């Protein structure tokens, strides 16, 4: 039955992709680009082993093809990047990994029916307690391949209930498959509906939602929630929201005294440079919070964030994050700040980062990948300064993931089987300096620590230093050479890894 359902979901996704691509469009709005990156990594501990380090040279060939479309009725961004990895001394078998990232939206019926899709495939660390660095292409014995598909039909419209109100609703089906040491599948079905009154000094809103999960290795969950909100807007810079509702808690792992949920939220934006948002909710399963504060100066971007929320593997795949999101700062700078369309602005920022041999997220730790819904609390403080020729970024984070809040049943096949509560903390510092019009240097130092609680004694520490010099070899070609040094302590003992990394990247068109 599960295999039939899996085939059905894949069929829906492929059919939706065909619908998006085959929608009536004008060819001049389509853009196809392709490129090729080759890398050579000479490492003295290719498997990141504390007991038996082995040296080897990894040769990579990474072509990529990207299809984009931006129009009022259709937005599509599809990227496919197969990676061929060859180990010169046969420490591991040569292999081909497939990575793709697809996101699209189609306005099927004007101002009423929309169709969104996401598809993400990548390699992920099997455990937060191993020593594989953020460049996780080396130790294939510690990696898993993940594939996540998401389809969301959404209705948006206007209904008349004495006054004019707006109704938004969406139904999302997400399937995530993992292959590796532990192969399993997770399916999530989510419905969200919102009825919002006409904007006024005192407004109202009603929300209904349900979340259902089904896993190969974890017990299924089914939760429903409804709540109403009163929204007070004394002026254009401030809004205060109070919420009261009911939540079904029939299959929670923690017993609660009732089913009521209530909360309060504040949004404050006193000017174009400062924004603050704070939400607090008391729910039967746990207290959840969301706080963010950002402040922008001509050359400096400061942010503080705290989130305490229920999450899962699929949400972490579809909403990637890191210790530092370079888009947050770049979006406030020219020429990107003047690009009104969000998709076009992100494409421009991504192209800029690629030209600097940088990625969007500075990932210090791997996410906790579990089929259970779990409670995660995360603090993050970041500061970015951009000078005439260089950018400095600092970030500190601390998170706690608690599997005792969420779905019930035994934990299997993930880090929660080693410890029911996992804490992670660390910091990262990066510096990018433009040496000449054609070359730049990038330095980064990250330090992280993962610990298991409940007297498990399990944990890992990791420090990684990266230094990379990048030079433009042509109008569409960049070359780089760098050094990586890793120092870590894991369950098997202390390990060191030193590597020299050289790469050449070309964009064909």
C-alpha positions in Angstrom: 0.0 0.0 0.0 2.8 2.4 0.9 4.6 1.7 -2.5 1.4 2.4 -4.3 1.0 5.7 -2.4 4.6 6.6 -3.1 4.1 6.0 -6.9 0.9 8.0 -6.8 2.7 11.0 -5.1 5.6 10.9 -7.6 3.0 10.8 -10.4 1.3 13.9 -9.0 4.6 15.7 -8.8 5.6 14.8 -12.4 2.2 15.8 -13.7 2.4 19.1 -11.9 5.9 19.8 -13.3 4.6 19.1 -16.8 1.7 21.5 -16.1 4.1 24.2 -15.0 6.4 23.8 -17.9 3.7 23.4 -20.5 1.6 26.5 -19.4 1.1 28.9 -22.3 4.1 31.2 -22.0 6.1 33.4 -24.3 9.5 32.0 -25.1 11.4 35.2 -24.4 10.7 34.9 -20.7 12.5 31.5 -20.5 16.2 31.3 -19.7 18.5 28.3 -19.8 22.0 28.4 -18.4 24.6 25.7 -17.8 28.0 25.4 -16.3 30.8 23.1 -15.3 32.9 22.9 -12.1 35.9 20.6 -11.7 37.6 20.2 -8.3 40.6 18.4 -7.0 40.8 17.7 -3.2 44.0 16.3 -1.7 43.2 15.2 1.9 45.4 13.4 4.5 42.2 11.9 6.1 39.7 11.4 3.3 37.3 9.4 5.5 37.5 11.7 8.6 38.5 8.7 10.7 39.9 9.0 14.2 41.2 5.4 14.3 42.6 4.8 10.7 43.1 7.9 8.7 43.8 7.5 5.0 45.1 10.0 2.5 43.6 10.2 -1.0 42.9 12.7 -3.8 39.3 13.2 -4.8 38.5 14.4 -8.4 35.1 15.9 -9.0 33.3 16.8 -12.2 30.1 18.8 -11.5 28.1 19.9 -14.5 24.9 21.9 -13.9 21.8 23.0 -15.9 19.4 25.7 -14.8 16.0 26.6 -16.2 14.3 29.8 -15.0 11.1 31.5 -15.9 9.6 34.7 -14.3 6.3 36.1 -15.4 3.0 37.2 -13.8 1.5 33.8 -14.3 4.4 31.4 -13.9 7.6 31.4 -11.9 10.0 28.4 -12.2 13.6 27.9 -11.0 14.9 24.4 -11.7 18.5 23.4 -11.2 20.1 20.0 -11.8 23.7 19.2 -10.9 25.0 15.6 -11.1 28.4 15.1 -9.4 30.9 12.4 -10.4 33.4 11.7 -7.7 36.6 9.6 -8.3 39.0 8.6 -5.6 42.5 8.3 -7.0 43.7 5.7 -4.5 40.3 3.9 -4.2 39.6 4.7 -0.6 36.0 4.7 -1.6 34.3 3.5 -4.8 33.8 6.2 -7.4 30.2 7.3 -7.5 27.7 9.6 -9.1 25.4 11.6 -6.9 22.4 13.6 -8.2 21.4 16.9 -6.8 18.4 18.9 -7.9 16.5 21.9 -6.6 13.2 22.8 -8.2 10.7 25.5 -7.1 7.8 26.8 -9.1 4.4 28.6 -8.9 1.6 28.7 -11.5 -1.4 31.0 -11.3 -3.9 28.5 -12.8 -7.0 30.6 -12.3 -6.6 34.4 -12.1 -6.5 35.6 -8.5 -8.0 32.4 -7.2 -6.1 29.1 -7.7 -2.3 28.7 -7.5 -0.1 25.7 -7.7 3.3 25.5 -6.0 5.9 22.7 -6.2 9.3 22.0 -4.6 11.8 19.2 -5.2 15.1 19.0 -3.4 17.7 16.2 -3.6 21.1 16.4 -1.8 23.6 14.5 0.3 23.3 15.0 4.1 25.3 13.9 7.1 23.8 10.8 8.7 24.5 12.2 12.2 25.1 15.5 14.0 27.8 13.6 16.0 30.2 12.9 13.1 33.1 15.1 12.0 32.2 15.7 8.3 32.7 19.4 7.6 30.3 21.6 5.7 31.8 20.5 2.4 30.3 17.0 2.8 31.5 15.3 -0.3 34.3 13.3 1.1 33.3 10.6 3.6 30.7 8.7 1.7 30.3 6.2 4.5 28.8 9.0 6.7 26.4 10.5 4.1 22.8 9.8 3.2 21.0 10.9 0.0 17.7 12.6 0.6 14.9 13.4 -1.8 12.0 15.6 -0.8 9.0 16.5 -3.0 6.3 19.0 -2.1 3.1 20.0 -3.9 0.8 22.7 -2.7 -2.5 23.7 -4.4 -3.8 27.0 -2.9 -7.0 29.0 -3.1 -7.1 32.7 -2.6 -10.3 34.6 -3.0 -12.8 37.1 -1.5 -16.0 36.1 0.3 -18.7 38.3 1.7 -19.7 37.9 5.3 -21.5 41.1 6.1 -18.2 42.9 5.2 -15.6 41.9 2.7 -13.1 39.3 4.0 -10.2 37.4 2.3 -10.0 33.6 2.3 -6.6 31.9 1.8 -6.2 28.1 1.9 -3.6 25.6 0.9 -3.2 21.8 1.0 0.3 20.5 1.0 1.6 17.0 0.4 5.3 16.4 1.1 7.2 13.1 0.7 10.8 12.7 1.9 13.0 9.6 1.1 16.4 8.8 2.7 18.8 6.2 1.3 21.9 5.2 3.2 22.6 3.4 6.4 19.0 3.7 7.3 16.5 3.9 4.4 13.0 5.2 5.2 10.2 7.4 3.9 8.1 10.2 5.5 4.9 11.6 4.2 3.4 14.8 5.5 0.0 16.3 4.7 -0.8 19.8 5.8 -3.9 22.0 5.4 -3.9 25.7 6.3 -6.9 28.1 5.9 -7.1 31.7 6.9 -10.1 34.1 6.8 -9.1 37.7 7.3 -11.3 40.7 7.7 -10.9 44.0 5.9 -7.8 45.9 7.1 -8.8 48.3 9.8 -7.6 49.8 13.1 -9.2 46.8 14.8 -9.1 43.7 12.6 -9.8 40.0 12.9 -8.7 36.7 11.6 -9.6 33.0 11.8 -7.0 30.2 11.2 -7.6 26.5 10.8 -4.8 23.9 10.2 -4.1 20.2 10.3 -0.9 18.2 10.1 -0.7 14.5 9.5 2.5 12.5 9.2 3.1 8.9 8.2 6.6 7.3 8.6 8.2 3.9 8.0 10.0 4.0 11.4 7.9 6.4 13.6 4.3 6.4 14.7 1.9 8.5 12.7 0.6 11.8 14.0 -2.6 13.8 13.3 -3.1 17.2 14.8 -5.8 19.8 14.2 -5.9 23.4 15.3 -8.3 26.4 15.1 -7.9 29.8 16.6 -9.2 33.4 16.2 -7.2 36.6 16.4 -7.9 40.2 17.1 -5.4 42.6 15.5 -5.0 46.2 16.8 -3.1 48.7 14.6 -2.7 52.0 16.4 -0.6 53.4 13.5 1.3 52.2 10.4 4.4 51.2 12.4 2.8 48.9 15.0 0.3 46.0 15.2 -0.6 43.9 18.3 -2.3 40.5 17.9 -4.1 38.4 20.5 -5.0 34.7 19.7 -7.4 32.2 21.3 -8.3 28.7 20.1 -8.5 24.9 20.4 -5.9 22.2 19.5 -6.5 18.5 19.2 -3.9 16.8 21.4 -5.1 13.2 21.2 -1.7 11.7 20.2 0.9 13.9 21.8 3.8 12.4 23.6 3.2 14.7 26.6 0.0 14.8 28.6 -1.6 18.2 28.9 -4.3 19.7 31.2 -6.4 20.9 28.3 -6.7 21.7 24.6 -6.8 25.5 24.7 -4.1 27.5 22.9 -3.6 31.2 23.2 -1.0 33.8 22.4 0.0 37.3 21.6 2.2 38.9 18.9 3.7 42.3 18.2 5.1 43.6 14.9 6.9 47.0 15.1 8.7 48.8 12.3 9.5 52.3 13.4 11.5 53.1 10.2 13.0 51.6 7.1 16.2 50.4 9.0 14.7 48.7 12.0 12.1 45.8 12.3 11.0 43.8 15.3 8.6 40.8 15.5 7.7 38.8 18.6 5.1 36.0 19.0 4.3 33.9 22.0 1.9 30.9 22.1 0.8 28.6 24.8 -0.1 25.3 23.2 -1.0 21.9 24.8 2.1 20.3 23.5 4.5 23.1 24.4 5.1 26.8 24.5 6.3 28.2 21.2 8.0 31.5 20.5 9.3 33.5 17.6 11.4 36.7 18.0 13.4 38.6 15.5 15.1 42.0 15.6 17.0 43.5 12.7 18.7 46.8 12.3 20.5 48.1 9.2 23.1 50.9 9.0 24.7 52.1 5.7 27.4 49.3 5.9 26.3 47.2 8.8 23.5 44.6 9.3 22.6 43.3 12.8 20.1 40.6 13.6 18.9 38.6 16.6 16.6 35.7 16.3 15.0 33.2 18.7 12.6 30.4 17.6 11.0 27.7 19.6 8.8 25.6 17.4 7.7 22.1 16.4 9.6 21.0 13.3 10.4 17.8 11.3 12.8 16.5 8.7 10.7 17.7 5.7 10.5 21.3 7.1 14.3 21.4 7.5 14.8 20.2 3.9 12.3 22.6 2.3 13.4 25.6 4.5 17.2 25.4 4.6 19.1 27.6 7.0 22.5 28.1 8.4 24.5 29.9 10.9 24.6 32.8 8.5 22.3 33.8 5.6 24.2 36.0 3.2 21.0 37.0 1.4 19.8 38.9 4.5 22.6 41.4 4.2 22.9 41.5 0.4 19.2 42.3 0.0 19.8 45.6 1.8 22.6 46.6 -0.6 22.7 47.9 -4.1 22.2 46.8 -6.8 20.1 44.1 -5.2 17.9 46.3 -3.0 16.4 48.0 -6.1 15.2 44.8 -7.6 11.5 44.6 -6.6 10.8 41.1 -7.7 11.9 38.6 -5.0 12.8 35.8 -7.4 14.8 38.1 -9.7 16.6 39.6 -6.7 17.5 36.1 -5.3 18.8 35.1 -8.7 21.0 38.2 -8.9 22.4 37.5 -5.4 23.1 33.9 -6.2 25.0 34.8 -9.3 27.0 37.3 -7.3 27.9 34.7 -4.6 28.9 32.2 -7.3 31.2 34.7 -8.8 32.9 35.0 -5.4 33.0 31.2 -4.9 30.6 31.6 -1.9 27.4 29.9 -0.9 24.2 31.4 0.5 24.3 29.7 3.8 27.3 29.3 6.1 26.4 25.8 7.5 28.3 25.0 10.7 26.3 21.9 11.7 24.1 19.4 10.0 20.4 19.5 10.9 18.8 16.9 13.1 17.1 14.5 10.7 14.2 12.7 12.3 10.9 11.3 11.2 9.5 12.5 14.5 8.1 16.0 15.0 10.3 17.5 17.7 10.6 20.7 19.6 13.5 22.9 18.6 14.7 26.1 20.4 17.3 28.2 18.6 19.1 31.4 19.4 21.1 33.2 16.7 23.0 36.5 16.8 24.6 37.9 13.6 26.5 41.0 12.5 27.8 41.8 9.0 29.9 44.7 7.9 30.7 45.6 4.3 33.6 47.9 3.6 34.8 49.3 0.2 36.7 46.1 -0.6 35.8 43.6 2.1 33.0 42.0 4.1 33.2 40.7 7.7 30.4 38.5 9.2 30.1 37.1 12.7 27.4 34.7 14.0 26.8 32.8 17.2 24.0 30.2 17.6 22.7 27.8 20.2 19.9 25.2 19.7 18.2 22.5 21.6 16.2 19.7 20.0 13.8 17.7 22.2 12.3 14.5 20.9 10.1 14.0 24.0 7.8 16.6 22.6 6.0 15.5 19.5 5.0 12.1 18.2 4.8 9.1 20.5 6.4 5.7 20.1 10.0 4.4 20.0 12.7 6.4 18.3 14.6 4.6 15.5 17.2 5.3 12.9 18.3 8.8 13.9 20.3 10.7 16.5 17.4 10.7 19.0 17.9 7.0 19.3 21.3 8.0 20.9 19.9 10.8 23.0 16.4 12.1 23.5 17.7 15.7 23.7 20.4 17.2 21.6 22.1 20.5 22.2 24.2 22.3 19.6 26.2 25.5 19.8 28.9 27.3 17.9 30.1 30.4 16.1 31.4 31.3 12.8 33.5 34.2 11.4 34.0 34.9 7.7 36.0 37.6 5.9 35.9 38.2 2.1 38.4 40.7 0.7 38.7 41.9 -2.9 42.4 42.0 -3.7 42.1 43.3 -7.3 39.3 43.7 -9.8 39.9 40.0 -10.7 40.8 38.2 -7.5 39.6 37.9 -3.9 40.4 35.9 -0.8 37.9 34.4 1.6 38.7 33.3 5.1 36.3 31.4 7.5 36.7 29.9 10.9 33.9 27.8 12.5 33.7 26.1 15.9 30.8 23.9 16.9 29.8 21.4 19.6 27.0 18.8 19.7 26.0 17.1 22.9 23.5 14.4 23.9 21.8 14.7 27.3 20.3 12.2 29.7 23.6 10.8 30.8 24.4 9.4 27.3 27.9 10.8 27.3 27.8 11.2 23.5 29.0 14.3 21.8 31.3 15.8 19.2 33.4 19.0 18.8 34.6 20.4 15.5 36.8 23.4 14.4 37.2 24.1 10.7 39.4 26.7 9.1 39.0 27.5 5.3 41.2 29.9 3.3 40.5 30.3 -0.4 41.9 32.5 -3.1 39.7 33.1 -6.1 40.7 34.6 -9.5 38.7 35.4 -12.5 40.2 33.6 -15.5 37.8 34.9 -18.1 34.5 36.5 -18.6 32.7 33.4 -17.5 35.4 31.4 -15.8 36.7 31.5 -12.2 39.5 29.5 -10.6 40.3 29.0 -6.9 42.8 27.3 -4.6 42.4 26.9 -0.9 43.4 25.1 2.3 41.1 23.4 4.8 42.1 22.4 8.3 39.7 20.3 10.5 40.2 19.5 14.1 37.5 17.3 15.8 36.7 15.1 18.7 34.1 12.3 18.2 33.1 9.1 20.0 36.1 7.2 18.5 38.7 9.8 19.6 40.5 12.8 18.2 40.9 13.4 14.5 42.7 15.8 12.2 42.2 16.5 8.5 44.2 18.8 6.2 43.2 19.3 2.6 44.3 21.4 -0.4 41.3 22.2 -2.7 41.6 23.5 -6.3 38.6 24.3 -8.6 37.7 25.8 -11.9 34.1 26.9 -12.7 32.8 27.9 -16.1 29.3 29.3 -17.1 28.6 28.5 -20.7 25.6 30.7 -21.3 
